[in-house]
Amino acid sequence: MHYTHDVSHHHYSYTNITPHHLLKTIQHCEETCEGMVSMLVNKVDRSHSREKQIQLLRDCADICTLMAKYLARNSQLSKSLAQYCAYVCEVCGNTCLQFPDHESQQCGQICLNCAQECKSYSV
């Protein structure tokens, strides 16, 4: 028996993002960024670029927390905030991707996914 598996339907679809789905994505991004901060502040070799990364991770976690609150209470301003959340997540994600360690690479992808979903939700 031969199976073929079409992976084309497994890519992310960013159209019609529901608030519930976005809430899960944002909470995952916030949790990931907070975890990265905890990991990085305990490192001895904190360079200036790592300090910048830590600050952006904190900013990203904070805006995701606020965005989650807006979504949870169905705020009329949630789509507007989603635009800014997308921007912060994108900056944070791109900064994380500049570091070669696995944790930064993974965090960067999670942030960029969150940014894309926020952008789609905001329109």
C-alpha positions in Angstrom: 0.0 0.0 0.0 1.4 3.4 -1.0 0.4 6.6 0.7 1.0 10.1 -0.6 0.7 12.9 1.8 -0.2 16.3 0.6 1.5 18.8 2.9 0.2 21.9 1.0 -2.8 22.2 3.4 -0.5 22.3 6.5 0.8 25.8 5.9 -0.5 28.6 8.0 -3.6 30.3 6.7 -3.7 33.8 8.1 -7.2 34.7 6.7 -10.2 34.9 9.0 -8.2 34.6 12.2 -10.7 34.2 15.0 -10.3 36.1 18.3 -10.1 32.7 20.1 -7.3 31.4 17.9 -5.4 34.7 18.1 -5.7 34.6 21.8 -4.0 31.2 22.0 -1.2 32.4 19.6 -0.7 35.6 21.6 -0.6 33.7 24.9 2.0 31.3 23.5 4.1 34.2 22.2 3.9 36.0 25.6 4.9 32.8 27.5 7.8 32.1 25.1 9.1 35.7 25.4 8.9 35.6 29.2 10.7 32.3 29.3 13.5 33.7 27.1 13.9 36.7 29.4 14.3 34.3 32.4 16.8 32.3 30.5 18.8 35.2 29.2 19.0 37.3 32.5 20.8 34.3 34.1 23.5 34.2 31.4 26.9 35.6 32.5 27.9 36.7 29.0 25.3 39.5 28.4 26.4 41.6 25.6 24.8 44.9 24.5 23.0 43.1 21.7 21.6 40.5 24.3 20.5 43.4 26.5 18.6 44.8 23.5 17.0 41.4 22.9 16.0 41.2 26.5 14.3 44.6 26.4 12.4 43.7 23.2 11.4 40.3 24.7 9.9 42.2 27.6 8.2 44.7 25.3 6.8 41.8 23.3 5.5 39.9 26.3 3.9 43.0 27.7 2.1 44.0 24.5 0.9 40.4 24.1 -0.5 40.4 27.6 -2.4 43.6 26.9 -3.6 42.3 23.5 -4.9 39.1 25.2 -6.9 41.2 27.7 -8.4 43.3 24.8 -9.4 40.1 23.0 -10.8 38.4 26.1 -13.1 41.3 26.8 -13.9 41.8 23.1 -12.7 45.4 23.1 -13.7 47.5 20.2 -10.1 48.7 20.1 -8.6 45.2 19.7 -8.1 45.4 16.0 -6.2 48.7 16.4 -4.0 47.3 19.1 -3.4 44.2 17.0 -1.6 46.4 14.4 0.9 47.6 17.1 1.2 44.2 18.6 2.1 42.9 15.1 4.8 45.5 14.9 6.4 44.8 18.3 6.3 41.0 17.7 7.9 41.5 14.3 10.7 43.6 15.7 11.3 41.2 18.5 11.1 38.1 16.2 13.6 39.6 13.8 16.0 40.5 16.6 15.8 37.0 18.1 16.6 35.5 14.7 19.9 37.4 14.7 21.1 35.0 17.4 22.3 31.5 16.5 21.1 29.7 19.6 18.1 27.3 19.2 16.0 29.1 21.8 16.3 32.5 20.1 15.6 30.9 16.7 12.5 29.2 18.0 11.3 32.4 19.8 11.9 34.4 16.7 9.6 32.1 14.6 6.9 32.2 17.3 7.0 36.0 17.4 6.9 36.3 13.6 3.9 33.9 13.5 2.2 36.0 16.1 2.9 39.1 14.2 1.4 37.7 11.0 -1.7 36.6 12.8 -2.1 40.0 14.5 -1.7 41.7 11.1 -4.4 39.5 9.6 -6.7 40.0 12.5 -6.3 43.8 12.4 -7.7 44.2 8.8 
